[in-house]
Amino acid sequence: MIGRTLAIIGGFVVALAFLLLLLTLFVERNTEKVAKNTIVELNLETSLQEQAPSDALSQLQGRGGTTLIDIVFALEKASLDPKVKGLIVRVGSSPMMPAHAEEIRDAILAFRQSKKFAIAFAEDFDGENSGLTSYYLASACDEIWLQPHSDFGVAGMRFEVPFLRGAFDKLGIAPRFEGRKEFKNAINTYLEKQFTPAHKEAEQRLLDSTFSLMARGVAAGRKLTTEAASEALSRGPYAGEQAVQLHLIDGLAYRDEVYEKAKRRAGKNAKLLWLGAYDGRTDDLHADGKRVALIYGSGDIVSGRSSFDPMNGSESMGSETVSTAFRKAVEDKDVKAIIFRVDSPGGSVVASETIWREVLRARQAKKPVIVSMSSLAASGGYYVAMGADRIIAQPATITGSIGVFTGKMYTRALWDKLGVSFDAVQTGSNAGMYDGYNDFTPDQWAVVRGSLDRIYSNFTRKVAEGRKLPLARVEEIARGRVWSGEDALARGLVDELGGFPAAMRAAKRLAHIPEKEDIELRVYPPAKGRVEALLSLLGLEGEPTSDPQDEAVRSLLREARPAVRVLRQLGVTQRRPGWLHMPPVGVE
């Protein structure tokens, strides 16, 4: 009786899945037209996505979403559209990486080159760093308006790092980590109670570099000297009226008043339209011409498939997914170049090596590879990029961190306090060397240090080869240190400063495509199609796909499996094979 009930429930879940997926997969494109005198509206008070999530939950809730590059392309379309007269950008204190702000800021400046207006509105500019980043983006607009009775909360920049060593000492946890080299600071959170000299030097330089480029951008946008902008941004916060006097904003007005001003500027019967809706009502850009592949590498680098966690919004860059994408692009004779969009703090050494190899193989197949760095391309994120033909980063991109660390938490004292003990049987003296209950022996420390030295040597050697730098020079700028994109350019770690449009221009040059000729930009691996997606619903696993709708099918199946286990004998679901784990060696 129970089995029959579960079978009915399972069948209902699958039927519901089919219904929801059909609605998602076969929904028609919005065919409404764009009105004359349209003002497009961009809301940046929500978090940005580097690429559309592929999990079922996000897809079915309609959060597949507008990505950073979608915004850039939509603004490019709007700049060319005579029906679009202007842009309203809603900014505030939503967290945003500085390099993401640069990408959108560049797109707004390009939009204004078409003689169209851009107005920024904020309820406030608050928060230690988010307020400054949002204001820096807003300074690309020709007008900035702040809500009355709100403070201009920008007061410089500040990086704060938590250190857990004191808490570990009280708990009886002994961190056993080591890195290569003194600037590999990720482990300092566990090992130290404050900045080491090297850690503080790197953080301060990154902070100074980022603040400097923002001050220069604000100065250009607000027609101030760099010195005046830097001083004003450091001495806040200010009352709104004082911000007007300092020429940081144009005035104080409520949202409805700002929108009415914009409508008057746009002309008779002006209409507002969300930028995402505008994008959906107009033809895609870069859909016709010689083909350039776009491959995303976002999040922590892991072995296996890329994934997205809808609970915390985090992505992972799976070596299997990215490697498959490169192989598909190489096999496609129509692909003339590959843009690899990297946004990653690093991760697995093994997975990073796998992806690096595919970049190399693409180049050997005469497919130019251009890396477009987003907000982060550090450590493992730099590892996967270093072999490309050309590397392009934003000035505020965080990159470098050429180094490695590994270790474990030694927790015996904590367990002793709790009255818990462990015992084990094993073969081989090192079988449990990464077990937290036992400390490293001198021989095991030798193994750990030997592994770190080999990985670091391999990393720096490949940087030297890929960047055509003397190994001694690489050693000077490596040592685990992070750099801004601007500093990385000065040290030969990247080739050019710019955003995704710069990467497209570089792809054209390397593929010998005329500058004024359009391209077909295609994400790889190509979408599998609806038939394959429906087969996936039945548990038939195929190669990874970058298409969010197809991947949603697989994700939904995995999420529904607990409710339909009773149908396993019918072949509706399958068990996933187990994994053999080894202790990870991080390059974050």
N, C-alpha and C positions, 0 to 999 in steps of 0.2 A: 504493500500500500504506500509506504514512504517512498520507495523507489519510483512508483508510478507518479506520485505527486511531484517529486523532483524532476522527473522527465518532462512533465507538463510545464513546470516552471522554466526548465531549460529551453524547451521548445518555444515558449513565449518570449524568452530573452532573445533568442536567435531571430525570431520573427520581427520583434521590435527593432533589433539591430538592422535587419534588412530594410525596414521601413525608413528608419532615420538616415541610413546611409544613402538610400535612393534619393531622399529629399536633399541630402548634402551633395551628392555626386552629380545629380542631373538638374540642379536648379539653374534656371536660365539667367543669362547676363542681363543686368539692368539696361533696358532699352530707352529710358527717358533721355531727353536731349538736354544739353547745356543751354541755359537761357542767355540772352544778351545781357551785357553789363553784370556779369557774374563776379562775385567776390568769393574766392576759395578760402576756407577756414581750416587751419591746422591746429590741433589741440596737442600740446606737448606737456600737459599736466599728468599724463600717464606714462608708464614705462615704455621704452622702445625695445623692439625686437631686431636682432640681427638677421634672423631668418624665421620663416613661419613655422610654428611648432607642428609636429607630425602626430602627436598623441590624439587618441580618439576623443577624450574629454574636451580638449580645447577645440577640436574641429566641430563637435556637435553642439558646443556652446557658442559657436560663432566667433571664437577667439583665434582663428587661423591667422588673421590679422595683417595689418599694414606693417611692413618692415622698413628699416632705415633706407634701403635702396628703393623701395616703393615710393617713399616720400621724395627722394631725390629725383626719380623719374617723373613723378606726378607734377612736381614743380617745374621741371623742364618742359613737359607738355603744356602746362598752363602758361608758361612764358611765351610759347609760340601760338597760343590760341587767342585770336582777336576778341572772342567773347568774354574772356577773362580780363578784368580791369585791375584787380588788385588782390591782396592777400592779407588776412588777419591771422596773426600767430598768438595763440594763448600760451603764455609761459608762467612759471611760478617757481615753486620750490621742490618740484618732483626730482628725485635723484637722476642725474644724467652724467655719463662719462664725458670728460672734456673732448675727446676725439669724436664722439657722436655729435656733440654740439657743433664742432668744427664742420663735420660733414653736412649738416643741415644749414649751418650758417653760410657755407660756400654756395649751397643751392639757392638760398634766399638772395644772396648778392648777385648770382647769375640771373635769377628771376627779375631783379630790379634793372638789369641791363636792358631789358625789353621796354623800358620806360613805363613800368607799372609800379604802383605803390605797394608798400608792405608796412603794415602797422602791427606793433606788438602791444598786447595788453596783459597786465598782471594784477592779480589781487594783492600780491606781495612779492618781494624778493627776500626770502628769509632762508635761514639755514646756513651753516658754516661754509660749505663749499657749493651746495646745490644752488643757492641763491646767486652766487657769482657766476656759475656755469650757465644758468638760465639767462642772466643779464647779458653775459658775453654773447650768447646766441641772439638775444633780442637786439643787440647793438648793430646787427646787420640790417635792421629795418630802418626806414626813414623817419618813423615816429615811434616813440615808446610812451605808453600811458600807464599810470599806476592808479589803483583805486584810492579815492579820498580816505583820509584818516589811517592809511597804512604806512608803515615805515619802510624805507629803503634799507633793507637789512644786510646788505653786503658789507663785510668787514674784513677783507683779506681772505687768505686761505690758511687751512690748518690740517695737517695730517696727524692722526692719533692712532697709536698702535697699542693693543692690549698685551701685557706680558703675564704669563700664567705661572711662572716658576714658583712664586711665593705660595700660591694655592696648592701646587703639586707637592711642595715641601711639607705643608700641613697635612695633606692627605696621605703621604707616604708613597708618592709616585715619583720615580726618578726618570726623567727623560734621557734617553740614550740615542742622541742624534749627532750626526757629523755631516758637514757639507764641503763642497769645493767651489769658491774658496771663501775668503773673509767677508765678501759682500753677499754671499748666499744667505739672505737674512730671514727667509721663511721660517727657519728653525729657531730663530731667536725668541719667538713668542713662547716657546717651551723651555728654552735653556737660560734665558736672561730675565732680569727684573727691570731693565731699562735698556735704552739704545747702547749698543757698542759704538765706538768711534766710527767704524766703517759703515754701520747701519745708519747712523745719524747723518753722515756725510752724503750717502746716496739718497736718503729721503729728502734732505734739505735741498740738494741739487735738483731733484725731480720737482719739488714744490716750487722752487725759484723759477725753473724753466717754464712750468705750466702757467704760473702767475704772470710772468713776463709776456708770454705770447697773448694771454688774455688782455693784459693792459694795452698792448700794442693794437689789438683788434678793436677794443673799446675806443681808443684814441682815434683811430681811423674812422670808425662809425659815427662818433659823436663830435668829430672835428675839434679834438683837444690835442694838446701835446702829450707825448707818451709820459712825460714826467707828471703832468697834471692828472692824467688818468690814473697812473699808478698810485699817486698820493691820495686821490679821492677814493679809490677802491680800498685803500688800506686804512682809512681813518673813520669809516662808518662804524655803526649804522647812523642813518640820518632820518629826520622827519621828511615826509614827502615833499613839503614846500622847500626844504633845504636842498633836496636832490634836484629840484627844478632849477634853483639858483645856480647849482654847480654844473648845470647843463647835462646831467646824467640821464634825465628823462625830460619829455616835452611838456608834461602837465599831469594834472590829477583829474580823473573822470571815471564815472561808473561804466560798467560794461555796455549798457544800453546806449549811453551817450557816445562812446567810442564807435559803436557799430553804426549809429546814425551818421557820424562824421564820415565813416568809410563809405556808406551808401551815397552820400552827397558827392563824394569824390568820384565814385564809379559811374554816376549818371542816372538818368530817369529809369524808374522801375528796377533798380538794382536788386539782385537776388544773392542770398548767401547759400553756399554749398560746401559741405565738408569735403576736404581734399580727397579722402578715400572714396566718397561717392562720385566725385568728379573723375577720379581715376577709373572707376567702374563704368562710367558712361562714355568714355573715350577710348579710341584704339590704342593698343599697346605700342610703346616706343621700342625701337631696336628689335623688331620682329621680322625684318626682311633684309637680306644681304648676305655677305659671306659670314659663315658661322664662327662664333667665339663661344667657347664653353665657359660656364660659370660653376665653380665648385665651392661649396661652403665648408668651412672647418671652424665650428663654434663650440666653445666650452672646454671643459677638462678633456684631455686626450686619454682615451681608453682603448683597450683591445675590443674587437667586436664591432657592433653596430652603433651608429649615432642614435641618440635618444633625447627626449625632452620630458622633464618632470613637471606636470601641470600644477603640482602642489606648491612648488617653490619657484617655478619659472626658470629652472636651470637646464642648460643644454649640455650635451657631451659630444665630442668629436670622436667617432668610432673609426678605428683604423680600417676595418673591413668596408664600411660604407664609403669612406673617402678614397680608399684604394680602388674599389670598384668603379667609382666615378671617374678616376683618372684613366683606368683601363678602357672604359667605354668611350671616353673622349678621344683617347689615342686611336682606338679602333675605327672611329667615325672619320671617314676620309674627307668629309665636308668641314671638319673642325680645323680652323687655321691657327688658333691660339687658345690658350687656357688661362682664365683669370681665377686664381685661388684666393678666396676671401677668408682671411684668418682673423679670428677673434678668440684668443685662448690664452690662459695663464700658464699652460703647460699640463703635464700629467705623466703618463707612463713612458719610460724610456723606450721600451720595446715597441709600443704603438707609434711613438714619434719616429723611430727608425724605419718602421714599415711605410709610413706616409712619405718620409724623405726619399726613400727608394723609388716610390712611384713618381715623384716629381722628377727625379733624375732620369727615369725611364722615358717619361714624356719628352724631355729635352732630347734624349738620344733618338727618339722617333721624329725629331724635327718639328715638334710642337712647342712653340715658345710658351713658357710659363711665367706669368706675371702675378706676383703676390700683392694683394691689396690688404694692408693691415688696417684693422678697425681700431677699437679702443685698446685692445691688448694683443700682443704677439710676443710674449716673453717666455724664456726658458724653452720648454717643449714647443711653445707657440713660435719661437724663433727657429728652433730646430727644424720644424717642418717647412719653414720658409726659406732657409738659408741657401738651398740649392737652386732657387729659381733664377731665370734669366734677368729679371728685374724686380726689385722690391720697392714698393711705394707705401709710405706711411704718412699719417697726419702729423703735424708738429707735436700734438699732445698725445699721440700713441705711446703707450708704455711698452717698451721692447727691450731686447738684450737679455739680461739675467742668464748669461751663458755659464751655467754651472749645474751642480747636481747635489742632492742630499738623500740620505736614507737614515733609518733608525727604528727605534721602538720605544714604548713606554715600559719601564721595569716596575712592576706593580706588587712585588712580594710583600713589602711592608704594609701596603693598604690591605691586602688580603689577610695578613696576620692580625691586624687590628680588628678585622671583621670575624676572625675565627675560621676563616676558610683556607683550606690547603688543597694542593693539587699534586698528583703523582702520575707518572706516565711510563710506558715502555717504548723503546725505540731501537732502531738499528742505525748506527752511525752517530758519531759524537756531535755532529752539527744538525741533526734532523730537527731539533726544536730550537734552533738558535734565535729565531724571531718570536719565540713564545715569551710573553710578558712576565711570566712567573720566575724566570731565571735570567740572571744578568749575562751579558756577553763575557766569555772567557777571553784571555789575551789572544789565543789563537783565532777565535771568532772575530775579534776586533781587527785582526790582521786581514781576515777575509773581507770584512766590510770595507776597510780602507783600500784594499787592493781593487775592489770593484769600483769604488768611487774614483780612484785614480784612472782606471781604464776608461770609464765613461767620460770623465772630464777631458782626458787626452783625445779621445775619439771626437768629442763635441768640438773642441777648439781646432783640431786638425781639419774637420769638415768645414768649419767656418772659414778658415784660412783658404781652403781650396775653393769654396763656393763664392767667397767675396774677393778672391785674388789679393789677399793681404798676407804679409809676412807673418809667420807663426808667432814671432816675438811681439809684433804689434797686436795680434789677437789676444795674447796673454795679458797685455796691458789693459785692454778695454773689456775683457771678459771677467773672470774672477767672481762670477755670480751677480754682477752689478746691473741694475736696471737703468735704462736711459729713456729720456723722452725721444720722440721721433726726430725732433730738431737736433738734439745732441747726437743721436744715432747717425744722422746724415753727416755730421761733421767728422764722425769717426769711421765712416765707410761701411756701416752696418746696413744702411739702406741707400737707395739710389736717388730717390726723389721724394719731395713732400707733396701731398695732395690726397684727394679722396677717390671714390670709385670712378668718377669721370676721367681722372688722370690715368687710372689703370686701363680704362677702355682706349684712351688715346695711345697708350704705350702698346697695347695689344695690336692696334692697327699698324703702328710703326713696325713692330717686329714681324708681323704677318704680311707686310708690304701691301696693306689695304690703304687706298687713298684716303687722306684725312677727311674729305668732305663726303665720302661714301658711307652710308649707314651699314650696320651689321645686324645679324640675327644673334641675339644673346640667348643662349639656351642653357638651362640648369642641367647638370649631370649628376647622377645617372638619369636618363630620360624617364618620364612617367611611364609606368607599366600599363596603364589603361584600365578601363572599368572591368573588363572580363577577368584580368589577373587579380584585381582587387576583390572581386566577388569570390574567386577561387580561394583567396587568402582567408576570407571569412570562414571557409570550411577547414582552415588549419593547414593549408598547403603553403609551406614557406618557400619563398623564392629569394632572389638576390635583393639586396637593399635598394630602396627607391627613394629619391629625394622629393617625390610628389607627396604633398601633405595629405591629399585625399586618399591615395592608395595606402599610404602608411597608416592612416587612421583606421582602415579596415583591419589591418593586422593588430593594431593596438587595441581596438574594440574587442577583437576575438580573445586576446590575452586577458583583458579585464573581465570578460564574461565567463572564462573557463571555470572558475570556482563554482558557478551556479549550474554548469552543465557537465559536470564530471561524469554523470550517469550516462551521458551520450558518447563517452569515449570509445566504447566498443563498436559504435556505428561509424567511427572515423571522423566525427565532427571536430574533435580536438586531439592534440598530441601532447605528450610530455616533452619538455625541452631537455636536452642532454645536460648532465651535470658538468661542472667546471672544476678543474684541478688548479688550485690557487697557489701562488708563491708570493712571498712578501713583496709588495710593490716598491720600486725605487722611483721616487718622485723627482720631477724636474720643474717644479712650480716655483 
